Amino acid sequence: MRAVVFDFGGVLWDMRWEVARALSEQHGLPRSSVFETLYRTETWRDIERGIGDPEAWKARAHAELETRAGKALPPLHESWRLSQRPIGSNLELVERLRPPYKISVLSNADCALRGRLEREMRIHHLFDDIVCSAEVGMAKPQAEIFELAAARLAVTPPECVCVDDWDQNVDAARAVGMTGICYRINKGHDLAAVLAAFGVRPRA
């Protein structure tokens, strides 16, 4: 293995799924409403491919929440976003993996991702490359975006480990020849141990 490709949300960034569920329940909404109205829509599928207006997407998601609730609501999506945080131990591991490994982020995200990594989180220097779906016009689980991530690191897919928190993306990575690993912070997974099981270990 010569490279490790990391998903961002859920692997390097704690999405705080429990907060999204709690906000839904607190306001009398079905369990997954805060998540679904933002990320399980055709509007999001356009946004993550760089099509459309991100602010209009957020406004539409909030309007759908209020429709489900049948009443006016505070900005629940923003409350959820503000609860999220970096996964410090995983970022420390990333820093220790490079070198000898080439490291990249491969994320289904809107065009704000690169700015967040560079100006807000200031962690862009940890990566050899950042592949943001909205910038390249395609999204996981499309095979082409995994192939692009490998090519931009100047490695072949079989030389890559891909870490993601969604089974469908892990399967797609495997389908192009990568070693796919499913990591879930909410299940207590230890990323260092999971990678070590596949022979990927940080420098001493």
Backbone bond lengths (Angstrom), bond angles and torsions (degrees), N, CA, C in turn:
res aa  C-N    CA-C-N  psi(-1)  N-CA   C-N-CA  omega(-1)  CA-C   N-CA-C  phi
1 M - - - 1.450 - - 1.526 110.71 -
2 R 1.320 115.26 134.38 1.459 120.26 -179.29 1.518 113.35 -117.62
3 A 1.338 116.95 -12.39 1.462 119.52 -174.52 1.522 110.91 -148.38
4 V 1.343 114.73 151.74 1.460 121.48 174.73 1.522 107.92 -128.20
5 V 1.331 115.40 126.70 1.462 122.80 -178.95 1.529 107.46 -109.83
6 F 1.334 116.16 118.96 1.459 121.25 -175.76 1.530 111.39 -107.40
7 D 1.329 116.00 134.24 1.452 120.02 163.33 1.532 107.39 -65.82
8 F 1.329 116.55 156.81 1.463 119.63 178.74 1.528 110.77 -93.00
9 G 1.337 117.33 -71.78 1.454 120.11 -178.42 1.518 112.20 -65.65
10 G 1.318 115.95 120.23 1.462 121.04 -179.92 1.511 113.82 100.30
11 V 1.332 117.09 -20.45 1.474 120.68 -179.67 1.528 111.12 -114.65
12 L 1.317 116.76 -47.35 1.465 120.94 177.00 1.527 111.61 -106.05
13 W 1.314 115.52 -17.85 1.463 122.40 -177.18 1.510 108.22 -126.88
14 D 1.336 117.67 122.47 1.460 122.13 -178.27 1.527 108.83 -76.96
15 M 1.326 116.02 112.56 1.460 121.30 -176.75 1.531 113.21 -75.57
16 R 1.323 117.37 -11.46 1.471 122.03 178.60 1.527 111.22 54.00
17 W 1.330 114.84 56.66 1.462 120.11 -179.83 1.527 111.52 -57.16
18 E 1.329 116.85 -32.24 1.461 120.00 -179.11 1.533 111.30 -65.60
19 V 1.326 116.85 -31.24 1.462 120.61 177.44 1.530 110.07 -69.55
20 A 1.331 116.66 -42.91 1.472 120.22 177.68 1.525 110.39 -59.15
21 R 1.332 116.74 -43.61 1.472 119.72 179.29 1.523 111.22 -65.04
22 A 1.336 116.01 -41.93 1.465 120.06 -178.37 1.529 111.31 -64.87
23 L 1.323 117.22 -39.21 1.463 120.64 178.28 1.527 110.93 -63.93
24 S 1.343 115.90 -40.38 1.465 119.15 177.39 1.524 110.58 -61.34
25 E 1.303 116.33 -48.00 1.461 120.72 -176.82 1.531 110.92 -66.63
26 Q 1.326 116.53 -39.00 1.468 121.38 -178.33 1.529 111.88 -60.51
27 H 1.329 115.86 -32.16 1.461 119.88 -176.61 1.528 112.92 -105.84
28 G 1.327 115.87 18.72 1.452 120.68 174.04 1.512 114.68 70.82
29 L 1.336 116.40 27.15 1.462 121.65 -179.40 1.524 110.27 -100.18
30 P 1.335 118.08 155.30 1.466 119.49 171.97 1.531 110.77 -54.04
31 R 1.304 116.48 152.55 1.463 124.18 -167.43 1.529 114.86 -48.06
32 S 1.305 119.60 -44.96 1.466 121.98 -172.37 1.528 113.52 -103.60
33 S 1.331 117.68 18.29 1.466 120.35 -171.51 1.526 113.30 -61.89
34 V 1.318 118.43 -42.53 1.467 120.00 -177.20 1.524 109.99 -61.80
35 F 1.320 116.85 -41.92 1.461 120.94 177.39 1.522 111.59 -69.84
36 E 1.307 116.74 -50.08 1.465 120.95 -172.52 1.524 112.70 -62.47
37 T 1.322 117.89 -42.38 1.460 120.02 -177.19 1.525 112.14 -67.78
38 L 1.317 116.50 -19.98 1.463 119.74 178.72 1.526 111.67 -93.61
39 Y 1.341 116.89 -43.80 1.464 120.53 -168.70 1.523 116.33 -116.76
40 R 1.298 118.75 -4.20 1.465 120.12 178.75 1.529 109.70 -113.61
41 T 1.320 115.40 52.63 1.460 120.59 -177.69 1.528 110.09 -136.25
42 E 1.327 115.28 158.25 1.461 119.86 174.95 1.526 110.89 -65.00
43 T 1.340 116.70 -31.36 1.468 119.91 178.27 1.514 110.52 -61.26
44 W 1.343 117.16 -43.55 1.461 119.74 178.16 1.523 111.39 -64.68
45 R 1.303 117.57 -37.28 1.466 119.67 179.88 1.518 110.80 -62.71
46 D 1.326 117.53 -30.15 1.464 120.26 172.92 1.525 110.97 -74.72
47 I 1.324 116.74 -46.52 1.469 121.00 -177.41 1.518 110.99 -58.57
48 E 1.335 117.64 -42.10 1.456 119.74 -177.45 1.528 112.38 -71.61
49 R 1.320 116.26 -9.09 1.469 121.15 174.07 1.533 111.57 -107.85
50 G 1.335 115.99 12.98 1.450 120.34 175.36 1.511 114.81 81.01
51 I 1.333 117.26 19.42 1.460 121.78 -178.29 1.530 109.02 -111.24
52 G 1.319 117.74 130.42 1.455 120.76 175.25 1.516 113.51 96.88
53 D 1.317 114.67 -177.65 1.467 123.74 -174.27 1.533 109.72 -104.88
54 P 1.336 117.66 115.68 1.471 119.71 -179.44 1.524 113.73 -58.39
55 E 1.337 118.03 -35.24 1.459 119.67 179.58 1.532 110.89 -67.95
56 A 1.316 116.79 -38.46 1.466 120.41 177.04 1.530 110.24 -65.72
57 W 1.326 116.57 -37.58 1.471 120.87 176.36 1.528 110.89 -59.60
58 K 1.328 117.34 -46.09 1.462 120.77 -179.83 1.521 111.32 -65.68
59 A 1.325 115.92 -40.82 1.463 119.17 179.16 1.522 111.08 -63.62
60 R 1.322 116.33 -41.14 1.468 120.59 179.39 1.528 110.65 -65.32
61 A 1.319 116.59 -39.30 1.467 120.45 178.57 1.524 110.58 -62.93
62 H 1.343 117.25 -41.72 1.465 119.93 178.94 1.528 110.54 -66.28
63 A 1.323 116.86 -40.69 1.461 120.15 178.55 1.520 111.48 -61.42
64 E 1.329 117.04 -38.47 1.463 120.85 178.43 1.527 110.73 -66.95
65 L 1.337 117.11 -36.87 1.471 119.82 175.58 1.520 110.78 -60.71
66 E 1.328 116.19 -45.15 1.462 119.78 -178.90 1.530 110.85 -65.99
67 T 1.323 117.04 -34.69 1.463 120.15 175.88 1.521 110.48 -63.36
68 R 1.324 116.38 -43.57 1.463 119.93 179.19 1.524 111.20 -64.65
69 A 1.338 116.08 -38.19 1.459 120.46 -177.46 1.525 112.19 -79.68
70 G 1.325 116.28 -24.92 1.453 120.12 -176.19 1.513 113.23 71.66
71 K 1.340 116.58 25.76 1.462 121.11 -179.01 1.527 108.84 -163.58
72 A 1.323 115.39 166.28 1.468 119.99 175.64 1.527 109.63 -70.03
73 L 1.324 115.36 145.22 1.461 120.76 -177.83 1.522 110.32 -131.20
74 P 1.329 117.26 152.18 1.459 120.04 169.71 1.531 109.30 -69.21
75 P 1.333 118.62 170.24 1.477 120.59 -177.48 1.532 112.16 -72.35
76 L 1.313 115.69 82.76 1.475 120.51 -174.37 1.521 112.29 -66.61
77 H 1.326 117.18 -37.08 1.466 118.70 179.18 1.530 110.60 -61.95
78 E 1.323 116.82 -39.53 1.464 120.01 179.16 1.523 110.57 -68.49
79 S 1.322 117.48 -38.57 1.476 120.26 176.25 1.513 110.70 -60.38
80 W 1.325 116.25 -41.30 1.468 120.01 177.59 1.521 110.32 -64.04
81 R 1.335 116.85 -46.47 1.466 120.36 -178.80 1.526 111.14 -58.84
82 L 1.326 117.11 -41.41 1.464 120.54 -177.19 1.525 112.51 -68.94
83 S 1.337 117.23 -20.26 1.467 120.53 178.25 1.524 112.17 -80.04
84 Q 1.325 117.38 -17.50 1.463 121.41 -174.76 1.527 111.26 -74.19
85 R 1.348 115.76 159.62 1.461 119.10 -173.15 1.526 110.20 -159.65
86 P 1.329 116.03 159.38 1.467 118.98 176.21 1.537 110.74 -65.53
87 I 1.315 115.60 152.10 1.470 120.97 172.11 1.526 105.67 -94.89
88 G 1.312 115.74 93.82 1.460 121.85 -170.32 1.513 114.36 -55.94
89 S 1.328 117.57 -44.17 1.461 120.46 -177.53 1.522 111.23 -63.66
90 N 1.334 117.13 -35.16 1.467 120.05 -179.90 1.522 111.18 -72.88
91 L 1.322 117.58 -37.57 1.463 120.23 176.57 1.521 111.07 -66.18
92 E 1.313 116.74 -38.12 1.472 119.95 175.86 1.526 110.33 -62.50
93 L 1.316 116.81 -40.37 1.465 121.18 177.57 1.528 110.50 -62.75
94 V 1.327 117.35 -44.88 1.463 121.37 177.83 1.522 110.16 -54.88
95 E 1.305 116.16 -45.13 1.470 120.16 -178.60 1.519 111.47 -61.49
96 R 1.318 117.24 -35.26 1.461 121.46 -178.03 1.529 112.91 -81.40
97 L 1.335 116.93 -16.81 1.466 119.95 179.49 1.531 112.62 -80.54
98 R 1.313 117.76 -16.17 1.463 121.36 -172.53 1.523 110.52 -120.49
99 P 1.364 117.24 114.43 1.459 127.59 -11.46 1.534 110.63 -74.35
100 P 1.320 117.62 174.47 1.461 130.35 13.58 1.529 115.02 -88.25
101 Y 1.334 117.23 -11.31 1.466 118.33 -175.28 1.522 111.55 -89.21
102 K 1.328 116.08 148.93 1.449 121.01 166.77 1.533 107.53 -81.94
103 I 1.322 115.35 140.64 1.459 119.92 -172.48 1.523 109.89 -129.21
104 S 1.339 115.83 136.10 1.460 118.33 174.00 1.515 110.96 -141.33
105 V 1.332 114.15 162.70 1.461 122.80 169.90 1.524 107.25 -102.11
106 L 1.320 116.43 134.50 1.463 122.53 173.52 1.516 106.58 -128.31
107 S 1.331 116.45 106.00 1.453 119.77 -170.70 1.520 112.43 -133.00
108 N 1.339 116.02 136.94 1.454 121.28 166.07 1.527 106.74 -79.08
109 A 1.319 116.30 105.78 1.460 120.55 -172.56 1.512 110.13 -153.47
110 D 1.333 115.82 160.97 1.458 119.28 174.61 1.531 109.19 -78.50
111 C 1.310 115.25 178.59 1.468 120.02 -172.76 1.519 113.90 -68.71
112 A 1.336 117.75 -5.87 1.461 120.14 179.82 1.525 112.79 -79.20
113 L 1.336 118.12 -11.79 1.462 119.92 -172.53 1.524 112.83 -58.01
114 R 1.315 118.03 -49.88 1.467 120.10 -175.73 1.526 111.27 -59.69
115 G 1.322 116.11 -41.88 1.455 119.77 178.24 1.522 111.97 -63.14
116 R 1.327 116.92 -38.20 1.470 119.98 177.64 1.525 110.72 -63.07
117 L 1.327 116.57 -44.03 1.461 120.02 -179.06 1.524 111.44 -67.10
118 E 1.325 116.88 -35.84 1.460 120.70 -175.84 1.522 112.92 -84.65
119 R 1.341 117.12 -47.16 1.462 119.47 -169.43 1.525 113.43 -103.64
120 E 1.342 116.83 -31.67 1.465 119.62 -177.88 1.519 111.09 -89.50
121 M 1.335 116.96 -54.15 1.457 120.54 -177.44 1.525 112.94 -89.12
122 R 1.331 116.36 -25.42 1.470 122.75 179.56 1.541 112.03 57.46
123 I 1.345 114.88 46.55 1.468 119.14 -179.98 1.528 111.79 -122.29
124 H 1.326 117.90 7.64 1.472 120.17 -176.23 1.522 111.80 -60.73
125 H 1.336 116.77 -26.00 1.470 120.64 -178.48 1.532 112.19 -68.85
126 L 1.334 117.71 -12.70 1.463 120.49 -179.95 1.525 112.21 -76.94
127 F 1.333 117.21 -11.35 1.460 120.80 -170.61 1.527 111.97 -120.12
128 D 1.329 114.50 144.25 1.464 120.10 173.13 1.515 111.08 -75.63
129 D 1.332 117.02 -25.70 1.457 120.09 -178.41 1.521 108.77 -157.57
130 I 1.333 115.58 155.53 1.461 123.23 175.02 1.524 107.12 -130.28
131 V 1.322 116.57 117.37 1.458 121.54 177.32 1.527 107.76 -107.42
132 C 1.333 115.90 107.52 1.460 122.84 179.05 1.523 107.88 -103.50
133 S 1.314 117.15 126.03 1.465 120.99 -174.42 1.529 112.24 -56.47
134 A 1.330 117.27 -39.88 1.465 119.62 -177.51 1.523 111.89 -66.80
135 E 1.322 117.32 -25.23 1.462 120.92 179.45 1.522 112.01 -79.48
136 V 1.341 116.57 -30.39 1.466 119.73 -174.74 1.528 112.64 -103.88
137 G 1.343 117.35 -4.61 1.454 120.86 173.96 1.510 115.97 75.60
138 M 1.310 117.62 19.15 1.464 121.23 175.10 1.517 107.85 -151.57
139 A 1.327 116.46 162.49 1.460 119.84 -171.23 1.519 111.07 -141.03
140 K 1.322 115.49 155.04 1.458 120.36 170.85 1.523 108.68 -60.59
141 P 1.314 119.93 141.16 1.464 128.11 11.88 1.532 115.65 -95.72
142 Q 1.326 119.48 26.10 1.469 120.09 176.40 1.526 110.18 -59.18
143 A 1.307 116.65 133.50 1.463 121.09 -179.53 1.518 111.66 -58.87
144 E 1.325 116.17 -37.55 1.466 120.05 -173.07 1.517 113.10 -62.21
145 I 1.323 118.43 -30.79 1.453 118.71 -177.48 1.529 111.34 -74.87
146 F 1.326 117.05 -30.40 1.465 120.17 174.68 1.529 109.85 -69.63
147 E 1.309 116.11 -41.36 1.466 120.69 178.26 1.525 110.45 -64.15
148 L 1.322 116.84 -38.71 1.464 120.97 177.41 1.529 111.13 -63.69
149 A 1.332 116.47 -43.14 1.469 119.93 -179.85 1.523 110.78 -59.27
150 A 1.328 116.98 -41.96 1.470 120.27 178.25 1.523 110.83 -66.82
151 A 1.327 116.66 -45.54 1.466 120.36 -177.44 1.521 111.43 -61.17
152 R 1.332 117.09 -38.54 1.457 120.12 -179.02 1.520 112.45 -70.85
153 L 1.312 116.88 -17.27 1.471 120.92 172.73 1.528 111.84 -93.83
154 A 1.337 116.33 -0.51 1.469 122.82 -178.66 1.525 111.35 60.83
155 V 1.353 115.67 41.22 1.467 121.50 174.69 1.524 107.32 -132.42
156 T 1.328 116.16 167.53 1.463 120.71 175.43 1.529 109.20 -92.80
157 P 1.329 118.85 156.28 1.470 119.76 178.19 1.531 113.98 -53.01
158 P 1.346 119.91 -40.70 1.467 117.69 179.24 1.534 114.26 -65.37
159 E 1.320 116.91 -12.88 1.463 120.34 176.79 1.524 112.30 -91.06
160 C 1.343 116.60 4.33 1.470 121.82 -175.34 1.527 112.23 -112.50
161 V 1.315 114.51 142.23 1.454 122.38 163.24 1.522 106.67 -102.99
162 C 1.323 116.66 133.99 1.463 121.30 177.84 1.524 108.67 -118.37
163 V 1.338 116.02 123.85 1.465 121.74 -178.50 1.522 108.75 -110.22
164 D 1.321 116.68 123.27 1.458 121.55 -178.37 1.526 108.57 -143.42
165 D 1.332 115.72 160.97 1.466 118.34 179.94 1.526 112.80 -103.15
166 W 1.326 117.11 6.48 1.467 120.76 179.95 1.516 109.12 -121.17
167 D 1.329 115.91 125.55 1.467 121.70 -174.92 1.528 112.59 -55.65
168 Q 1.325 117.38 -39.60 1.461 120.18 -177.13 1.530 110.78 -63.60
169 N 1.322 117.02 -37.00 1.464 119.91 177.30 1.523 111.57 -70.91
170 V 1.312 116.24 -37.18 1.469 120.27 177.25 1.527 109.65 -62.91
171 D 1.314 116.60 -44.45 1.465 120.42 178.28 1.530 111.16 -62.46
172 A 1.338 116.70 -39.47 1.465 120.44 179.65 1.521 111.21 -65.68
173 A 1.320 116.71 -39.03 1.466 120.23 176.90 1.528 110.42 -62.44
174 R 1.310 116.24 -43.12 1.470 120.07 178.96 1.528 111.32 -63.95
175 A 1.324 115.83 -34.78 1.463 119.92 -177.89 1.525 112.50 -64.93
176 V 1.338 118.09 -26.42 1.471 120.25 177.77 1.528 111.54 -94.00
177 G 1.339 117.25 2.40 1.457 120.25 175.46 1.505 115.72 107.13
178 M 1.345 117.63 -2.73 1.460 120.09 178.07 1.526 110.84 -77.39
179 T 1.311 116.08 160.30 1.454 121.05 168.15 1.518 106.85 -84.30
180 G 1.319 117.31 112.95 1.459 121.62 -176.98 1.515 111.49 -96.69
181 I 1.321 116.05 132.39 1.462 122.12 -179.72 1.520 108.56 -126.34
182 C 1.330 116.73 130.29 1.458 121.58 175.63 1.527 108.78 -96.35
183 Y 1.330 115.71 122.26 1.463 121.89 179.69 1.517 108.70 -120.20
184 R 1.334 116.50 130.87 1.462 119.98 177.43 1.526 109.83 -134.69
185 I 1.312 115.22 114.01 1.461 120.26 -179.69 1.524 110.97 -64.15
186 N 1.337 117.48 -33.65 1.460 120.08 -177.88 1.524 112.33 -71.49
187 K 1.335 117.02 -10.35 1.467 120.40 175.18 1.519 111.65 -103.82
188 G 1.343 115.92 8.89 1.458 120.40 175.69 1.514 114.58 76.16
189 H 1.323 118.42 20.92 1.459 120.59 -179.80 1.532 111.32 -64.95
190 D 1.304 115.61 142.42 1.468 123.41 176.02 1.524 106.61 -101.67
191 L 1.332 117.15 108.66 1.464 120.22 -173.68 1.518 112.07 -62.54
192 A 1.329 117.15 -39.85 1.467 119.87 179.81 1.522 110.54 -61.37
193 A 1.321 116.67 -43.00 1.466 120.46 -179.18 1.526 111.06 -68.75
194 V 1.321 116.11 -39.26 1.464 119.79 179.49 1.524 110.48 -62.83
195 L 1.334 117.42 -44.49 1.454 120.56 178.62 1.527 112.10 -67.31
196 A 1.324 115.87 -39.39 1.466 120.10 -179.36 1.518 110.85 -61.51
197 A 1.324 117.13 -32.85 1.467 120.48 178.37 1.513 112.21 -61.98
198 F 1.330 116.52 -21.56 1.473 122.24 177.80 1.520 111.50 -105.28
199 G 1.329 116.23 14.49 1.464 120.88 175.43 1.521 115.04 83.64
200 V 1.323 117.43 8.70 1.469 120.41 -179.59 1.528 107.99 -99.78
201 R 1.331 114.99 110.69 1.457 120.58 -176.85 1.524 109.50 -130.91
202 P 1.339 116.97 145.21 1.463 119.67 178.45 1.519 111.69 -70.89
203 R 1.315 114.29 163.27 1.456 119.11 176.77 1.535 109.18 -63.82
204 A 1.305 116.59 153.21 1.466 121.29 -178.51 1.519 110.37 -68.27
